[in-house]
Amino acid sequence: MPQPVRRVDIPKPDGGLRTLGIPTVLDRLIQQALHQVLQPMFEPDFSEGSYGFRPGRNAHQAV
């Protein structure tokens, strides 16, 4: 089971607050390990025109 995310409030220039969630190191390590295993399996299924969160692609290439 994942541990609770630590919430930190960051002040915004306009005076409001932005909440930032910080996962534990162990949870982040597990997320990264799963990503490295699953990403190559699912990458071939994506459309060639898809650029969001894909390795070697960015917003400038999408335009």
C-alpha positions in Angstrom: 0.0 0.0 0.0 1.4 3.5 -0.9 2.2 5.8 2.0 0.3 9.1 2.4 1.7 11.9 0.2 3.3 14.8 2.1 1.5 18.1 1.3 3.4 21.3 1.2 1.8 24.7 0.6 3.8 27.0 -1.6 2.9 30.8 -1.7 1.9 32.1 -5.1 2.8 35.6 -6.3 -0.8 36.8 -6.2 -1.1 35.8 -2.5 -2.7 32.4 -2.8 -1.3 29.0 -2.0 -0.5 26.1 -4.2 -0.5 22.7 -2.7 2.4 20.4 -3.7 2.2 16.7 -3.1 5.5 14.9 -2.4 5.5 11.0 -2.5 7.8 9.0 -0.2 11.1 7.8 -1.6 10.0 4.2 -1.5 6.8 5.0 -3.4 8.7 7.0 -6.0 11.2 4.2 -6.5 8.5 1.6 -7.0 6.7 4.0 -9.5 9.9 4.4 -11.5 10.7 0.7 -11.5 7.2 -0.1 -12.8 7.5 2.7 -15.4 10.8 1.3 -16.8 9.2 -2.2 -17.1 5.8 -1.2 -18.5 6.8 1.7 -20.8 8.5 -0.4 -23.5 5.6 -2.8 -23.5 3.0 -0.1 -24.2 5.0 2.3 -26.3 4.3 0.5 -29.6 0.6 0.8 -29.1 0.6 4.6 -29.1 -0.2 6.5 -32.3 2.7 8.2 -34.1 0.9 11.5 -33.7 0.8 11.2 -29.9 3.4 13.3 -28.2 2.3 13.6 -24.5 4.7 12.0 -22.0 6.5 10.0 -24.5 10.3 9.5 -24.6 12.1 11.5 -27.2 9.1 13.7 -27.9 8.1 17.1 -26.7 5.6 19.9 -27.2 7.7 21.7 -29.8 7.7 18.6 -32.1 3.9 18.3 -31.7 3.5 21.8 -33.2 
